[in-house]
Amino acid sequence: MKKFIINGPNKAIKGEINISGAKNSCLPLMAASILFQKKIILKNVPFVKDVLTMKDLLISLGAKVELIKKKKIIIITNKKKHKLIVPYNLVSTMRAGVLTMGPLLARYPKCKIKVALGGGCALGIRDTSWHLSGFKSLGADNSLRKGYVNISSKNGLKGNIFKFPKVTVTGSSNLIMASVFIKGEHIIKNISIEPEVKDLINFLNNSGAQIKFIGRRSLKIIGVNKLINGEHTIIGDRIEAFSYLCVGAITNGRIKVKNINPKYLNTELDMLKKIGYKIGVYGNSIMISPGKKLRPISVKTGPWPQLATDNMPIILAVLTKVPGKSIIEETIFSNRFMAVPELKRMGAKISIKKNKAFIVGQLKLKSADCISSDLRTTFSIILGAISAEGSSSISRIYHGLRGYDNLQNKLKKIGINIRFKK
């Protein structure tokens, strides 16, 4: 099993990082290709493990997928009817496989569609019941048999009104895609307004769909007959950008991240400023510089524009070195503090009570052998190892490779002492 070996402490790191396209935008955009009768071209693609798994999934459904890695382009072509079974082996490691439900239902509403319940990171309950309730509002029935969700609509999909009980990113994307070809118009309330969801909406609208905001979290979708071709440049990855800014934070260094819209990270940047770091915004670049005095903070995750739950384990690692007592409240997932036991192995002082983490900053961390359990935990542990004294090992790094493009080389570029070990 491959490991990362990181020698620390790495101090006053300096450098620039080109941020890749957003994985969490690329995956629903790839799923949306099912809606198109010919082809779509996606640019600024991050060729991480999850994207390659989605590629295999689309091929299994009958699509032709061409990768042009040097140009960061994917071309997806549909020349025949898709297969309507999404197999478990391709969604068991990737939650985003569930995003094929919406576009398959839209394209083949009267057929029987079978989608295996997905996997991904073990972050707690990630229910699809709201997705299915949304589909039901369009007239689609569903049942669960042998781990597969069966969906179909005998009379086709018709517009209605649906309100999500709670904001859900994948649920919003799924229902938006399912609604593109409906009869009439569909009103969706309490949708996610994450940048990645808006990226999907922009792509669909620019390709011929009719989706319009009628409130801050409300959409009206007027059904169209078909989508033919599409082309789109994927937005920068706000989670990756924040992760590398936090490399600068925990090493008291200067890091500039490029190719990212700073507005996607307003809450996170304000948070870093409150801690005491200096933040500069220059067009589509962000610079973090050392602060004279660092202070503890209290923060809470939530739907955008609040602190992203994906960024929570990242700032958690930074706060282990910030003097005083900080508090983080997690409101999205029930099992988001999986980095804590590994950071404590390095000497971090963290206690968990229900959905809150209480962190007492330490002057030093010490190296340890650690195991990663999910995507963002991987980077959290990396941050701890970067600032710890001695040589740390991190096992199960395949979790990190699911979502961070060219991770090792980007860290090496800014001076982090990191290497692979088999």
C-alpha positions as CSV (number, residue, x, y, z in Angstrom):
1,M,0.0,0.0,0.0
2,K,1.4,3.4,-1.0
3,K,2.2,5.9,1.7
4,F,3.3,9.5,1.9
5,I,6.4,10.2,3.9
6,I,6.7,13.8,5.1
7,N,9.7,15.2,6.9
8,G,9.0,18.2,9.1
9,P,8.8,20.8,10.3
10,N,8.4,22.7,7.1
11,K,8.6,26.4,8.0
12,A,8.0,29.7,6.1
13,I,7.0,27.9,2.9
14,K,6.9,30.1,-0.2
15,G,5.5,29.6,-3.6
16,E,2.6,29.6,-6.1
17,I,0.0,26.9,-6.9
18,N,-2.1,26.8,-10.0
19,I,-5.5,25.5,-8.8
20,S,-7.1,22.8,-10.9
21,G,-10.7,22.6,-12.0
22,A,-13.2,21.7,-9.3
23,K,-13.8,18.0,-8.9
24,N,-17.2,18.7,-7.3
25,S,-18.2,20.6,-10.4
26,C,-16.7,18.3,-13.0
27,L,-18.5,15.2,-11.8
28,P,-22.1,16.5,-12.1
29,L,-21.1,18.1,-15.5
30,M,-19.9,14.7,-16.7
31,A,-23.2,13.1,-15.5
32,A,-25.1,15.9,-17.3
33,S,-23.6,14.6,-20.6
34,I,-26.3,11.9,-20.5
35,L,-28.8,14.6,-21.4
36,F,-27.1,15.4,-24.7
37,Q,-27.9,13.8,-28.0
38,K,-24.4,14.4,-29.5
39,K,-21.3,15.5,-27.5
40,I,-20.1,17.8,-24.8
41,I,-16.6,19.3,-24.3
42,L,-15.4,20.0,-20.8
43,K,-12.2,22.1,-20.3
44,N,-10.0,22.7,-17.2
45,V,-10.7,19.1,-16.1
46,P,-9.0,17.8,-13.0
47,F,-7.9,14.2,-13.8
48,V,-8.3,12.9,-10.2
49,K,-9.4,9.4,-9.4
50,D,-13.1,10.2,-9.0
51,V,-13.1,11.8,-12.5
52,L,-11.6,8.7,-14.0
53,T,-14.2,6.5,-12.2
54,M,-17.0,8.7,-13.6
55,K,-15.4,8.3,-17.0
56,D,-15.6,4.5,-16.6
57,L,-19.2,4.7,-15.4
58,L,-20.2,6.7,-18.5
59,I,-18.5,4.3,-20.8
60,S,-20.3,1.4,-19.1
61,L,-23.6,3.2,-19.9
62,G,-22.6,3.4,-23.6
63,A,-21.0,6.8,-24.0
64,K,-17.7,7.4,-25.8
65,V,-15.2,9.3,-23.6
66,E,-12.0,10.9,-24.9
67,L,-9.4,12.3,-22.5
68,I,-6.9,14.9,-23.7
69,K,-4.9,15.2,-20.5
70,K,-2.3,17.7,-21.7
71,K,-5.0,20.2,-22.5
72,K,-7.2,19.2,-19.5
73,I,-10.1,18.4,-21.8
74,I,-12.7,15.6,-21.8
75,I,-15.0,15.0,-24.8
76,I,-18.1,12.9,-24.1
77,T,-20.1,11.6,-27.1
78,N,-23.6,9.9,-27.1
79,K,-24.4,8.2,-30.3
80,K,-26.8,5.5,-29.1
81,K,-29.3,4.8,-26.3
82,H,-27.7,4.5,-22.9
83,K,-27.8,1.3,-20.8
84,L,-30.0,1.9,-17.8
85,I,-28.2,0.0,-15.1
86,V,-25.5,1.9,-13.1
87,P,-23.4,-0.9,-11.6
88,Y,-22.4,-1.1,-7.9
89,N,-18.7,-1.7,-8.7
90,L,-18.4,1.8,-10.2
91,V,-20.3,3.7,-7.6
92,S,-19.1,1.9,-4.5
93,T,-16.1,4.2,-4.1
94,M,-17.6,7.4,-5.4
95,R,-20.7,9.1,-4.1
96,A,-21.1,11.1,-7.3
97,G,-22.4,8.0,-9.1
98,V,-25.8,8.9,-7.7
99,L,-25.8,11.9,-10.0
100,T,-26.6,9.7,-13.0
101,M,-30.1,9.2,-11.7
102,G,-31.4,12.6,-12.6
103,P,-30.2,12.8,-16.2
104,L,-31.1,9.1,-16.9
105,L,-34.6,9.8,-15.6
106,A,-34.9,13.0,-17.7
107,R,-33.7,11.2,-20.9
108,Y,-35.6,7.9,-20.4
109,P,-38.5,8.7,-18.1
110,K,-40.8,5.8,-19.1
111,C,-38.0,3.2,-18.9
112,K,-36.9,1.3,-15.8
113,I,-33.7,2.8,-14.5
114,K,-31.5,0.9,-11.9
115,V,-28.9,2.8,-10.0
116,A,-26.7,1.2,-7.2
117,L,-26.6,3.2,-4.0
118,G,-23.2,4.9,-3.9
119,G,-20.2,5.0,-1.7
120,G,-17.4,7.6,-1.3
121,C,-16.1,8.9,2.0
122,A,-17.4,7.5,5.2
123,L,-18.7,10.8,6.6
124,G,-22.0,9.6,8.0
125,I,-25.5,9.4,6.7
126,R,-25.7,10.6,3.0
127,D,-29.3,9.8,2.2
128,T,-30.8,9.8,-1.3
129,S,-34.4,10.1,0.0
130,W,-34.6,13.8,-0.8
131,H,-33.4,13.1,-4.4
132,L,-36.1,10.5,-4.7
133,S,-38.8,12.8,-3.2
134,G,-37.8,15.4,-5.8
135,F,-38.1,12.9,-8.6
136,K,-41.5,11.9,-7.2
137,S,-42.7,15.5,-7.4
138,L,-42.1,15.1,-11.2
139,G,-44.2,11.9,-11.3
140,A,-41.5,9.3,-11.0
141,D,-41.9,6.3,-8.7
142,N,-39.1,4.4,-7.0
143,S,-38.3,1.2,-5.1
144,L,-35.2,-0.4,-3.6
145,R,-34.2,-3.9,-4.6
146,K,-31.0,-5.7,-3.8
147,G,-29.1,-2.4,-3.2
148,Y,-30.4,-0.8,-6.4
149,V,-32.8,2.1,-6.7
150,N,-35.4,1.5,-9.4
151,I,-36.9,4.6,-10.9
152,S,-39.5,5.2,-13.7
153,S,-42.4,7.3,-14.7
154,K,-45.3,5.6,-16.6
155,N,-46.8,8.9,-17.8
156,G,-43.6,10.9,-18.2
157,L,-42.3,13.8,-16.1
158,K,-44.5,16.8,-15.4
159,G,-43.7,20.1,-13.7
160,N,-44.7,20.7,-10.1
161,I,-43.5,22.5,-7.0
162,F,-40.9,20.9,-4.7
163,K,-39.1,22.2,-1.6
164,F,-36.0,20.4,-0.2
165,P,-36.4,19.9,3.6
166,K,-32.7,20.8,4.0
167,V,-30.1,22.1,1.5
168,T,-28.5,19.3,-0.4
169,V,-25.8,19.8,-3.1
170,T,-26.1,16.5,-4.9
171,G,-29.9,16.5,-4.4
172,S,-30.2,19.9,-6.0
173,S,-28.0,19.0,-9.0
174,N,-29.9,15.7,-9.5
175,L,-33.3,17.3,-9.5
176,I,-32.2,20.2,-11.8
177,M,-30.9,17.6,-14.3
178,A,-34.1,15.5,-14.0
179,S,-36.2,18.6,-14.7
180,V,-34.6,19.8,-18.0
181,F,-37.1,18.0,-20.3
182,I,-40.3,18.1,-18.3
183,K,-43.7,19.0,-19.6
184,G,-44.5,22.5,-18.3
185,E,-42.5,24.2,-15.6
186,H,-41.0,23.0,-12.3
187,I,-40.4,25.2,-9.2
188,I,-37.6,24.0,-6.9
189,K,-37.2,25.7,-3.5
190,N,-34.5,25.6,-0.9
191,I,-31.9,24.5,-3.4
192,S,-28.1,24.6,-2.9
193,I,-26.4,27.7,-4.2
194,E,-22.9,26.3,-4.0
195,P,-20.6,27.6,-6.8
196,E,-20.5,24.0,-8.3
197,V,-24.3,23.9,-8.6
198,K,-24.3,27.3,-10.3
199,D,-21.6,26.0,-12.6
200,L,-23.9,23.2,-13.7
201,I,-26.8,25.6,-14.2
202,N,-24.7,27.9,-16.3
203,F,-23.6,25.0,-18.5
204,L,-27.1,23.7,-19.0
205,N,-28.5,27.2,-19.8
206,N,-25.7,27.9,-22.2
207,S,-26.5,24.6,-23.9
208,G,-30.2,25.3,-24.4
209,A,-31.9,24.6,-21.1
210,Q,-34.3,27.1,-19.4
211,I,-33.4,27.5,-15.7
212,K,-33.9,30.7,-13.9
213,F,-33.5,31.9,-10.3
214,I,-36.7,33.3,-8.9
215,G,-35.4,33.8,-5.4
216,R,-32.1,33.3,-3.5
217,R,-32.7,29.6,-3.2
218,S,-35.6,29.0,-5.7
219,L,-35.5,28.0,-9.3
220,K,-38.0,27.8,-12.1
221,I,-37.2,25.3,-14.8
222,I,-39.2,25.3,-18.1
223,G,-38.9,22.0,-20.0
224,V,-37.2,22.0,-23.4
225,N,-37.4,19.3,-26.0
226,K,-33.7,18.3,-26.3
227,L,-30.0,19.3,-25.8
228,I,-27.7,18.6,-28.7
229,N,-24.1,19.8,-27.9
230,G,-22.4,21.6,-25.1
231,E,-19.0,23.2,-24.2
232,H,-17.9,24.5,-20.8
233,T,-14.8,25.5,-18.8
234,I,-15.0,24.2,-15.3
235,I,-14.6,26.6,-12.4
236,G,-11.5,26.5,-10.1
237,D,-11.6,24.2,-7.1
238,R,-12.3,26.3,-4.0
239,I,-11.5,23.4,-1.6
240,E,-8.1,22.8,-3.2
241,A,-7.4,26.5,-3.1
242,F,-8.2,26.7,0.6
243,S,-6.2,23.6,1.3
244,Y,-3.0,25.1,-0.1
245,L,-3.7,28.5,1.6
246,C,-3.7,26.5,4.8
247,V,-0.2,25.1,3.9
248,G,0.9,28.7,4.1
249,A,-1.0,29.2,7.3
250,I,0.4,26.2,9.3
251,T,4.0,26.9,8.1
252,N,3.7,30.7,8.7
253,G,4.6,31.1,5.1
254,R,3.6,32.9,1.9
255,I,1.4,31.0,-0.6
256,K,-0.3,32.3,-3.6
257,V,-3.1,30.3,-5.2
258,K,-4.0,31.1,-8.8
259,N,-7.0,30.4,-11.1
260,I,-9.7,30.7,-8.4
261,N,-12.5,33.1,-7.9
262,P,-11.9,34.6,-4.4
263,K,-15.7,35.1,-3.9
264,Y,-16.1,31.4,-3.6
265,L,-14.1,31.6,-0.4
266,N,-15.3,34.8,1.3
267,T,-16.2,33.0,4.6
268,E,-12.9,31.1,4.7
269,L,-10.8,34.1,3.9
270,D,-12.6,36.1,6.6
271,M,-11.9,33.3,9.0
272,L,-8.1,33.3,8.2
273,K,-8.1,37.1,8.7
274,K,-9.7,36.7,12.1
275,I,-7.1,34.2,13.1
276,G,-4.5,36.8,12.2
277,Y,-3.2,35.9,8.8
278,K,-2.8,38.5,6.1
279,I,-4.9,37.9,3.0
280,G,-4.4,39.6,-0.3
281,V,-6.8,39.2,-3.3
282,Y,-5.5,40.0,-6.8
283,G,-8.0,39.2,-9.5
284,N,-8.3,35.4,-9.6
285,S,-5.5,34.9,-7.2
286,I,-5.3,34.8,-3.4
287,M,-2.1,35.3,-1.3
288,I,-1.7,34.4,2.4
289,S,1.1,35.9,4.4
290,P,2.2,35.5,8.1
291,G,0.4,37.4,10.8
292,K,2.1,39.0,13.8
293,K,-0.3,37.5,16.4
294,L,-2.6,34.5,15.9
295,R,-5.9,34.2,17.8
296,P,-8.4,31.4,18.4
297,I,-11.8,31.4,16.7
298,S,-15.2,29.8,16.9
299,V,-16.7,28.7,13.5
300,K,-19.6,26.6,12.2
301,T,-20.0,24.8,8.9
302,G,-23.1,25.2,6.7
303,P,-24.3,25.5,3.2
304,W,-22.5,28.0,1.0
305,P,-21.8,30.9,1.7
306,Q,-21.0,29.5,5.1
307,L,-17.8,27.5,5.9
308,A,-17.8,24.5,3.6
309,T,-17.8,21.1,5.5
310,D,-15.1,20.0,3.1
311,N,-12.9,22.8,4.4
312,M,-13.6,22.0,8.0
313,P,-10.9,19.3,8.5
314,I,-8.4,21.6,6.8
315,I,-8.9,24.5,9.2
316,L,-9.0,22.0,12.1
317,A,-5.4,21.1,11.4
318,V,-4.3,24.8,11.3
319,L,-6.0,25.5,14.6
320,T,-3.9,22.8,16.4
321,K,-1.1,25.3,16.1
322,V,-3.0,28.5,17.0
323,P,-2.6,29.7,20.6
324,G,-5.8,29.5,22.7
325,K,-9.0,27.5,22.5
326,S,-10.8,27.3,19.2
327,I,-14.2,25.7,18.6
328,I,-15.6,24.2,15.4
329,E,-19.2,23.1,15.0
330,E,-20.0,20.7,12.2
331,T,-23.6,20.8,11.0
332,I,-23.5,18.8,7.7
333,F,-22.1,15.3,8.4
334,S,-22.2,13.2,11.5
335,N,-18.7,11.7,11.1
336,R,-16.6,14.6,9.9
337,F,-13.9,14.6,12.7
338,M,-12.1,11.5,11.5
339,A,-8.8,13.5,11.3
340,V,-8.9,14.1,15.0
341,P,-7.4,10.7,16.3
342,E,-4.5,11.1,13.8
343,L,-3.8,14.7,14.7
344,K,-3.8,13.7,18.4
345,R,-1.2,11.1,17.6
346,M,1.0,14.1,16.7
347,G,0.3,15.8,20.0
348,A,-2.7,17.9,19.0
349,K,-5.0,18.8,21.9
350,I,-8.6,18.2,20.6
351,S,-11.7,17.0,22.3
352,I,-15.0,16.1,20.6
353,K,-18.4,16.6,22.2
354,K,-21.3,15.7,20.0
355,N,-20.9,17.8,16.8
356,K,-18.3,20.2,18.2
357,A,-14.5,20.1,18.3
358,F,-12.6,22.0,21.0
359,I,-9.0,22.7,20.0
360,V,-6.2,24.0,22.3
361,G,-3.3,25.2,20.1
362,Q,0.1,23.7,20.8
363,L,3.6,25.2,20.1
364,K,4.8,22.0,18.5
365,L,3.5,18.8,17.0
366,K,5.6,15.6,16.7
367,S,5.8,13.1,13.9
368,A,3.6,10.0,13.8
369,D,2.5,7.1,11.6
370,C,-1.1,7.9,10.5
371,I,-3.9,6.4,8.5
372,S,-6.2,8.4,6.3
373,S,-9.9,7.5,6.2
374,D,-11.4,10.0,3.7
375,L,-10.6,12.6,1.2
376,R,-10.3,15.8,3.3
377,T,-8.9,13.9,6.3
378,T,-5.9,13.1,4.1
379,F,-5.0,16.7,3.6
380,S,-5.7,17.5,7.3
381,I,-3.2,14.9,8.3
382,I,-0.7,16.2,5.6
383,L,-1.0,19.6,7.2
384,G,-0.2,18.1,10.6
385,A,2.8,16.2,9.3
386,I,4.1,19.3,7.4
387,S,4.3,21.2,10.7
388,A,5.4,18.3,13.0
389,E,9.0,17.6,14.0
390,G,10.4,14.4,12.5
391,S,9.3,12.0,9.8
392,S,5.6,11.1,9.5
393,S,4.0,8.4,7.4
394,I,0.4,8.6,6.0
395,S,-1.2,5.4,4.8
396,R,-4.3,4.9,2.6
397,I,-3.4,8.0,0.6
398,Y,-5.7,6.8,-2.2
399,H,-8.4,8.7,-0.4
400,G,-6.6,12.0,-1.1
401,L,-5.9,11.1,-4.7
402,R,-9.7,10.9,-5.3
403,G,-9.9,14.7,-5.1
404,Y,-6.5,16.4,-5.3
405,D,-4.9,16.7,-8.7
406,N,-1.1,16.2,-8.8
407,L,-1.0,16.4,-5.0
408,Q,2.6,15.3,-4.3
409,N,4.1,17.4,-7.1
410,K,2.2,20.5,-6.1
411,L,3.4,20.2,-2.5
412,K,7.0,19.5,-3.6
413,K,6.8,22.6,-5.8
414,I,6.3,24.9,-2.8
415,G,9.1,23.2,-0.8
416,I,7.3,20.5,1.2
417,N,9.5,17.5,2.0
418,I,7.2,14.7,0.8
419,R,7.7,11.4,-1.1
420,F,5.9,8.2,-2.0
421,K,6.8,4.9,-0.4
422,K,5.3,1.6,-1.4
